[in-house]
Amino acid sequence: MVGAACALYMARAGLDVALLDRGPVAGGTTGAGEGDLLVSDKGPGPELDLALLSGRLWADLGEELGEAVEYEAKGGVVVAATPEGLTALETFAAGQRAAGVEAVPVAADQLHSLEPHLASGLAGAVHYPQDTQVMPALAAAHLVRASGARLLTGRTVTEVLRGADGAVRGVRTDRGDVHAPAVVNAAGTWGAAVAGLAGVFLPVLPRRGFVLVTEPLPRRVRHKVYAADRPMPATRSSAPSAAPAALPSLGGKKRSYREPVADALRAALIAGELRAGEVYSAPTLAARFGVSATPVREAMLDLAKEGLVDTVPNKGFRVTAVSEKQLDEYTHIRSLIEIPTTVQLATTADPVSLEALRPAAREIVTAAAAGDLIAYVEADIRFHLGLLALAGNAHLVEVVGDLRKRSRLYGLNALVEAGRLQDSAEEHLELLDALMDRDPEAVRRVMTRHLGHVRGLWAAH
């Protein structure tokens, strides 16, 4: 979708545009999306500003392309089930109105005039007339057609071409070179891999979503309808809640996020805060997180699909065990992948992209000093996967990321008690310095020692 839109507006600005795709039009994320064009889920800031601009552009395109893209200016309704939820929703909406969003309060007794089939007993809602929807696959195809751009499908970009002065001069694909004075990276969830081909660190990661497709049904819902406690930006957070002893407080704020809950649960598993064989219920974990049970239950189902936990009917989820043999195998595979890849980066990675990883390395050191194992693991994952992404191989990053999810660092607490976690944390800064110094042998020594710590110390039962 982004590539198609860029092609349209660049062509209309008088540029000669070639649009490359490794598959068919809308063959990736665009073809699997629901096509929501929302302002209701965005707090004041750059993302909302872009969403408002996008809404105006889509309104123009809706008049131009109309039914061909199934553009529907149906509006959205965000519904609060409780008075507390409604108060938080109305506070959020007030900030949006100040930023230019139409956000109309809806009293409980007016809800059924908007949506007759809503449940009874709801506290109220906010109506967002600017929320719209398109059919994304059709929209992308029609934008490409309207642009008149040269469409080159079935071509995988393998290299970013540069001139002697370092300026971008096009891309190399598996079917030949395409020369251009400017290249737009519109690869979506693969954007990090494409950026890595240019030696640039771009922290773009995919987020899992689910779309349920049914047979045609009578139209019963008039608007886009959402629950007020669905995943929202950080500005949607309510008052800070106390951090639990074993699990993180998700940034110190009470949120109802499925993805951050899943990430934090993975970190807790890896750090050994959730022990193998133990059964944990969603309500118990939710109370420790300071969120409702629903996102915890959904997150645990995600972890079950990854093999990290098993579902125990009517009880909760049991953490799966990892054997010493499995840990040996995981570490061996990681050594085969990470050491040579990181050594190669000592001569190929862009210094600016390497330096962009320093804040994550410092977070690791800070978390180690504070004994915050969850924060340590989360920052460690960001650092290492971000570093590997500079190699430009998304599949490599995915494999290592999966291995990290399946590992267990049961020895982290022992390292904290022995005062040795700080030394291991400092290795991340040491590794970054060796990379910046363009010293492959130093990088190899640090990585070999570091992975030795992972297996020899952290993963010990």
C-alpha positions as CSV (number, residue, x, y, z in Angstrom):
1,M,0.0,0.0,0.0
2,V,2.8,2.4,0.9
3,G,4.6,1.7,-2.3
4,A,1.5,2.1,-4.4
5,A,0.7,5.4,-2.7
6,C,4.3,6.7,-3.1
7,A,4.2,5.7,-6.8
8,L,0.9,7.6,-7.4
9,Y,2.0,10.8,-5.8
10,M,5.5,10.8,-7.2
11,A,4.2,10.1,-10.7
12,R,1.7,13.0,-10.3
13,A,4.6,15.2,-9.3
14,G,6.2,14.5,-12.6
15,L,8.7,11.8,-11.7
16,D,9.4,8.6,-13.7
17,V,8.6,5.8,-11.3
18,A,9.4,2.1,-11.3
19,L,7.6,0.0,-8.6
20,L,9.4,-3.2,-7.7
21,D,7.8,-6.1,-5.8
22,R,9.1,-9.6,-5.1
23,G,5.6,-11.0,-5.4
24,P,2.3,-9.8,-7.0
25,V,0.7,-6.5,-6.1
26,A,-0.7,-6.7,-2.5
27,G,0.9,-10.1,-2.1
28,G,2.3,-9.3,1.3
29,T,0.9,-7.5,4.4
30,T,-1.4,-5.3,2.3
31,G,-3.4,-8.3,1.0
32,A,-3.8,-9.6,4.6
33,G,-5.0,-6.4,6.3
34,E,-8.4,-5.2,7.2
35,G,-8.0,-1.8,5.5
36,D,-8.8,0.4,8.5
37,L,-8.0,4.1,8.1
38,L,-8.3,5.3,11.7
39,V,-7.7,8.3,13.8
40,S,-9.5,6.9,16.8
41,D,-6.6,4.8,18.0
42,K,-3.9,7.5,17.8
43,G,-2.9,10.1,20.4
44,P,-1.6,13.6,19.6
45,G,1.8,13.5,17.8
46,P,3.4,12.7,14.5
47,E,1.4,9.5,13.9
48,L,-1.9,11.3,14.3
49,D,-0.8,14.1,12.1
50,L,0.0,11.6,9.4
51,A,-3.3,9.8,9.9
52,L,-5.3,13.1,9.5
53,L,-3.4,13.9,6.3
54,S,-4.0,10.3,5.1
55,G,-7.7,10.7,5.8
56,R,-7.9,13.8,3.6
57,L,-6.0,12.2,0.8
58,W,-8.1,9.0,1.0
59,A,-11.3,11.2,0.9
60,D,-10.0,12.7,-2.4
61,L,-9.2,9.2,-3.7
62,G,-12.5,8.0,-2.6
63,E,-14.2,10.5,-4.9
64,E,-11.9,9.6,-7.7
65,L,-11.9,5.8,-7.4
66,G,-15.1,5.3,-5.4
67,E,-16.6,1.9,-5.4
68,A,-13.5,0.4,-7.1
69,V,-11.6,0.5,-3.8
70,E,-14.6,0.0,-1.6
71,Y,-13.9,3.3,0.3
72,E,-16.4,3.6,3.1
73,A,-16.6,6.7,5.3
74,K,-18.5,4.8,8.0
75,G,-16.9,6.4,11.0
76,G,-15.9,4.6,14.2
77,V,-17.4,4.1,17.6
78,V,-15.2,3.4,20.6
79,V,-17.3,1.9,23.4
80,A,-16.5,1.9,27.2
81,A,-18.0,-0.8,29.4
82,T,-17.3,0.9,32.7
83,P,-17.5,4.4,34.1
84,E,-13.7,4.3,34.7
85,G,-13.1,3.2,31.1
86,L,-15.4,6.0,29.9
87,T,-13.5,8.6,31.9
88,A,-10.2,7.5,30.5
89,L,-11.7,7.4,26.9
90,E,-13.1,10.9,27.2
91,T,-9.7,12.2,28.5
92,F,-8.0,10.6,25.6
93,A,-10.6,12.1,23.2
94,A,-10.1,15.6,24.6
95,G,-6.4,15.5,23.7
96,Q,-7.4,14.2,20.2
97,R,-9.9,17.1,19.7
98,A,-7.2,19.6,20.5
99,A,-5.1,18.0,17.7
100,G,-7.9,18.3,15.1
101,V,-9.8,15.0,15.5
102,E,-13.6,15.0,15.5
103,A,-14.4,13.1,18.6
104,V,-18.1,13.2,19.7
105,P,-19.2,12.0,23.1
106,V,-22.0,9.5,23.1
107,A,-24.1,9.0,26.2
108,A,-25.2,5.5,27.2
109,D,-28.8,6.2,26.3
110,Q,-27.8,7.3,22.8
111,L,-25.6,4.3,21.9
112,H,-28.3,2.2,20.3
113,S,-29.3,5.0,17.9
114,L,-25.7,4.6,16.5
115,E,-25.5,0.8,16.8
116,P,-28.8,-1.0,17.6
117,H,-27.1,-4.3,18.3
118,L,-24.7,-3.2,21.0
119,A,-24.9,-4.9,24.4
120,S,-26.9,-3.3,27.1
121,G,-25.4,-1.7,30.2
122,L,-22.4,0.0,28.5
123,A,-21.2,3.2,30.1
124,G,-20.9,5.3,26.9
125,A,-18.8,5.9,23.8
126,V,-17.0,8.3,21.6
127,H,-18.0,8.6,17.9
128,Y,-15.2,9.3,15.4
129,P,-16.7,10.4,12.1
130,Q,-13.2,10.5,10.4
131,D,-12.6,6.7,10.7
132,T,-12.9,5.1,7.3
133,Q,-12.1,1.9,5.5
134,V,-11.0,0.6,2.1
135,M,-10.4,-2.9,0.7
136,P,-6.6,-2.8,0.8
137,A,-5.8,-5.3,-2.1
138,L,-8.1,-3.5,-4.5
139,A,-6.9,-0.1,-3.3
140,A,-3.3,-0.9,-3.9
141,A,-4.0,-2.3,-7.3
142,H,-6.0,0.7,-8.4
143,L,-3.4,3.2,-7.0
144,V,-0.7,1.4,-9.0
145,R,-2.9,1.5,-12.1
146,A,-3.7,5.2,-11.6
147,S,0.0,6.1,-11.1
148,G,1.1,4.8,-14.5
149,A,4.3,3.6,-12.9
150,R,6.3,0.8,-14.4
151,L,5.4,-2.3,-12.4
152,L,8.2,-4.9,-12.0
153,T,6.9,-7.9,-10.1
154,G,8.7,-11.1,-9.2
155,R,11.9,-9.2,-8.4
156,T,13.7,-9.6,-5.1
157,V,16.1,-6.7,-4.2
158,T,19.5,-8.1,-3.3
159,E,21.7,-5.0,-3.1
160,V,21.5,-1.2,-2.9
161,L,23.6,0.3,-5.7
162,R,25.9,3.3,-4.8
163,G,28.1,5.6,-6.7
164,A,31.7,6.5,-6.0
165,D,30.4,9.3,-3.8
166,G,28.3,6.9,-1.7
167,A,25.0,8.2,-3.1
168,V,22.3,5.7,-3.9
169,R,22.1,4.9,-7.6
170,G,19.4,2.2,-7.7
171,V,19.0,-1.4,-6.7
172,R,20.2,-4.8,-7.8
173,T,17.6,-7.6,-8.1
174,D,17.7,-11.2,-8.9
175,R,16.6,-10.3,-12.4
176,G,18.9,-7.4,-13.1
177,D,19.8,-3.9,-12.0
178,V,17.3,-1.0,-11.8
179,H,19.0,2.4,-11.8
180,A,17.5,5.5,-10.2
181,P,18.7,8.7,-8.5
182,A,16.4,7.9,-5.5
183,V,15.1,4.8,-3.9
184,V,12.1,4.6,-1.6
185,N,12.0,1.7,0.9
186,A,8.3,0.7,1.0
187,A,8.8,-2.9,2.0
188,G,6.6,-2.7,5.1
189,T,7.4,-5.5,7.6
190,W,10.5,-6.4,5.4
191,G,11.7,-2.7,5.5
192,A,14.4,-3.5,8.1
193,A,15.9,-6.2,5.8
194,V,15.9,-3.8,2.8
195,A,17.4,-1.0,4.9
196,G,20.1,-3.5,6.0
197,L,21.1,-3.9,2.4
198,A,22.2,-0.3,2.5
199,G,23.9,-0.8,5.9
200,V,21.2,1.1,7.8
201,F,19.5,-0.1,11.0
202,L,15.8,0.4,10.8
203,P,13.9,-0.9,13.8
204,V,10.8,-2.1,12.0
205,L,9.3,-5.4,13.2
206,P,6.1,-7.2,12.2
207,R,3.1,-7.5,14.6
208,R,0.8,-10.5,14.4
209,G,-2.8,-9.8,13.6
210,F,-5.8,-12.0,12.9
211,V,-8.6,-11.4,10.4
212,L,-11.7,-13.7,10.5
213,V,-13.4,-14.1,7.1
214,T,-16.9,-15.4,7.1
215,E,-19.5,-16.0,4.5
216,P,-21.6,-12.9,3.5
217,L,-23.8,-11.9,6.3
218,P,-26.6,-9.3,6.7
219,R,-25.1,-5.9,7.6
220,R,-25.7,-5.5,11.4
221,V,-22.9,-3.1,12.3
222,R,-23.0,0.4,10.9
223,H,-19.6,1.8,12.1
224,K,-16.2,0.5,13.0
225,V,-16.8,-0.6,16.6
226,Y,-14.0,-1.0,19.1
227,A,-13.8,-1.6,22.8
228,A,-12.2,1.2,24.7
229,D,-9.6,-1.2,26.3
230,R,-8.3,-2.5,23.0
231,P,-4.5,-1.9,22.3
232,M,-3.9,1.8,22.3
233,P,-0.9,4.1,22.1
234,A,1.0,5.0,25.3
235,T,-1.0,8.2,25.7
236,R,-4.0,6.0,26.4
237,S,-2.5,4.8,29.6
238,S,-4.1,5.6,32.9
239,A,-2.4,6.3,36.2
240,P,0.8,4.5,36.9
241,S,0.5,1.2,38.8
242,A,3.0,-0.4,41.1
243,A,5.5,-2.7,39.6
244,P,5.1,-6.4,40.6
245,A,8.0,-8.2,42.2
246,A,8.6,-10.8,39.5
247,L,6.9,-9.5,36.3
248,P,7.3,-6.0,34.8
249,S,4.8,-3.3,35.0
250,L,4.9,-2.6,31.2
251,G,6.7,0.7,31.5
252,G,5.2,1.6,34.9
253,K,1.7,2.3,33.4
254,K,-1.5,0.3,33.4
255,R,-2.2,-0.7,29.8
256,S,-4.3,-3.3,28.0
257,Y,-1.8,-4.2,25.4
258,R,-1.7,-7.7,24.0
259,E,1.7,-7.4,22.2
260,P,3.7,-5.8,25.1
261,V,2.2,-8.4,27.5
262,A,3.3,-11.2,25.1
263,D,6.8,-9.6,24.8
264,A,7.1,-9.3,28.6
265,L,5.9,-12.9,29.2
266,R,8.5,-14.1,26.7
267,A,11.1,-12.2,28.6
268,A,9.9,-13.6,31.9
269,L,10.1,-17.1,30.5
270,I,13.6,-16.6,29.1
271,A,14.8,-15.0,32.4
272,G,13.4,-18.0,34.3
273,E,10.9,-15.8,36.3
274,L,8.2,-18.2,35.1
275,R,9.4,-21.7,35.8
276,A,9.1,-24.9,33.7
277,G,6.3,-27.2,34.8
278,E,4.5,-24.5,36.8
279,V,0.9,-23.7,35.9
280,Y,0.0,-20.0,35.7
281,S,-3.6,-18.7,35.4
282,A,-4.4,-15.6,33.3
283,P,-6.1,-13.8,36.2
284,T,-3.1,-14.3,38.5
285,L,-0.6,-13.0,35.9
286,A,-3.0,-10.2,35.0
287,A,-3.0,-9.0,38.7
288,R,0.8,-9.0,38.7
289,F,0.8,-7.0,35.4
290,G,-1.8,-4.5,36.4
291,V,-4.0,-5.3,33.3
292,S,-7.2,-7.2,32.6
293,A,-7.0,-10.9,32.1
294,T,-8.1,-10.8,28.4
295,P,-4.8,-9.5,26.9
296,V,-2.8,-11.9,29.2
297,R,-5.0,-14.9,28.0
298,E,-4.6,-13.8,24.4
299,A,-0.8,-13.4,24.9
300,M,-0.5,-16.8,26.5
301,L,-2.3,-18.4,23.5
302,D,0.3,-16.8,21.3
303,L,3.0,-18.3,23.4
304,A,1.3,-21.7,23.2
305,K,1.4,-21.5,19.4
306,E,5.2,-20.9,19.7
307,G,5.6,-24.0,22.0
308,L,6.6,-22.0,25.0
309,V,3.6,-23.0,27.1
310,D,0.9,-25.7,27.1
311,T,-2.8,-25.0,27.7
312,V,-4.2,-26.7,30.8
313,P,-8.0,-26.8,30.6
314,N,-9.8,-24.8,33.3
315,K,-6.5,-24.0,35.0
316,G,-4.2,-21.9,32.8
317,F,-0.9,-22.5,31.1
318,R,2.0,-24.7,32.0
319,V,5.5,-23.5,31.1
320,T,7.2,-26.1,28.8
321,A,10.6,-27.5,29.9
322,V,13.8,-27.1,27.9
323,S,16.3,-29.9,28.2
324,E,20.1,-29.4,28.6
325,K,20.5,-31.1,25.2
326,Q,18.1,-28.6,23.6
327,L,19.9,-25.7,25.1
328,D,23.2,-27.1,23.8
329,E,21.7,-27.3,20.3
330,Y,20.2,-23.8,20.5
331,T,23.6,-22.3,21.5
332,H,25.5,-24.3,18.9
333,I,23.2,-23.0,16.1
334,R,23.4,-19.5,17.4
335,S,27.2,-19.7,17.4
336,L,27.2,-20.9,13.8
337,I,25.0,-18.0,12.8
338,E,25.8,-15.1,15.0
339,I,29.6,-15.2,15.3
340,P,30.4,-15.1,11.6
341,T,27.6,-12.7,10.8
342,T,28.7,-10.3,13.5
343,V,32.3,-10.6,12.4
344,Q,31.3,-9.7,8.9
345,L,29.5,-6.6,10.2
346,A,32.9,-5.3,11.5
347,T,33.8,-4.4,7.9
348,T,30.3,-3.9,6.3
349,A,28.0,-2.2,8.8
350,D,27.3,1.5,8.6
351,P,28.9,3.3,11.7
352,V,25.7,5.4,12.1
353,S,23.6,2.3,12.3
354,L,26.0,0.7,14.8
355,E,25.9,3.7,17.0
356,A,22.1,3.6,16.9
357,L,22.4,0.4,18.9
358,R,24.3,2.0,21.8
359,P,21.2,3.1,23.8
360,A,20.1,-0.5,23.9
361,A,23.5,-1.6,25.0
362,R,23.4,1.0,27.8
363,E,19.9,-0.2,28.8
364,I,21.4,-3.7,29.2
365,V,24.1,-2.3,31.6
366,T,21.5,-0.2,33.5
367,A,19.2,-3.2,33.9
368,A,22.0,-5.4,35.1
369,A,23.0,-2.8,37.7
370,A,19.4,-2.6,38.9
371,G,19.0,-6.4,38.9
372,D,16.0,-6.0,36.6
373,L,16.1,-9.3,34.7
374,I,13.1,-8.7,32.5
375,A,14.4,-5.3,31.3
376,Y,17.8,-7.0,30.8
377,V,16.4,-9.7,28.5
378,E,14.2,-7.3,26.5
379,A,17.1,-4.9,25.9
380,D,19.4,-7.8,25.1
381,I,17.0,-9.1,22.4
382,R,16.6,-5.7,20.9
383,F,20.4,-5.2,20.7
384,H,21.3,-8.6,19.2
385,L,18.4,-8.8,16.7
386,G,19.0,-5.2,15.7
387,L,22.6,-5.9,15.2
388,L,21.9,-9.0,13.1
389,A,19.4,-7.0,11.0
390,L,22.3,-4.9,9.7
391,A,23.3,-8.0,7.7
392,G,20.2,-7.5,5.6
393,N,18.9,-11.1,6.0
394,A,15.4,-11.1,7.5
395,H,15.3,-15.0,7.6
396,L,18.5,-15.0,9.7
397,V,17.0,-12.6,12.2
398,E,13.8,-14.6,12.4
399,V,15.8,-17.9,13.1
400,V,17.9,-16.3,15.8
401,G,14.8,-14.6,17.3
402,D,13.0,-17.9,17.5
403,L,16.0,-19.6,19.2
404,R,16.1,-16.8,21.7
405,K,12.4,-17.3,22.5
406,R,13.0,-21.0,23.2
407,S,16.1,-20.5,25.4
408,R,15.9,-20.3,29.2
409,L,18.4,-18.1,31.2
410,Y,17.7,-19.8,34.6
411,G,21.1,-18.7,35.9
412,L,20.5,-14.9,35.7
413,N,19.5,-14.6,39.3
414,A,22.7,-16.4,40.3
415,L,24.7,-14.0,38.3
416,V,23.0,-11.1,40.0
417,E,23.7,-12.5,43.4
418,A,27.3,-13.2,42.5
419,G,27.8,-9.7,41.0
420,R,28.7,-11.1,37.6
421,L,25.8,-10.0,35.5
422,Q,27.3,-6.5,35.2
423,D,30.4,-7.9,33.6
424,S,28.3,-9.8,31.0
425,A,26.3,-6.7,30.4
426,E,29.4,-4.6,29.7
427,E,30.3,-7.1,26.9
428,H,27.6,-5.5,24.7
429,L,29.4,-2.1,24.8
430,E,32.7,-3.9,24.3
431,L,31.3,-5.6,21.2
432,L,29.9,-2.3,19.9
433,D,33.3,-0.6,20.4
434,A,35.1,-3.4,18.5
435,L,32.6,-3.1,15.6
436,M,33.1,0.7,15.5
437,D,36.9,0.1,15.5
438,R,36.5,-2.2,12.4
439,D,38.3,-5.0,14.3
440,P,37.0,-8.4,13.2
441,E,39.2,-10.5,15.5
442,A,38.2,-8.5,18.5
443,V,34.5,-8.9,17.5
444,R,35.1,-12.7,17.2
445,R,36.7,-12.9,20.7
446,V,33.9,-10.9,22.3
447,M,31.1,-12.8,20.6
448,T,32.6,-16.2,21.4
449,R,33.1,-15.3,25.0
450,H,29.6,-13.8,25.2
451,L,27.8,-16.8,23.8
452,G,29.9,-19.0,26.1
453,H,28.3,-17.0,29.0
454,V,24.9,-17.6,27.6
455,R,25.2,-21.4,27.7
456,G,27.7,-22.0,30.4
457,L,26.3,-19.6,33.0
458,W,22.9,-18.2,32.2
459,A,21.2,-21.4,31.0
460,A,22.4,-23.6,33.8
461,H,19.6,-25.1,36.0
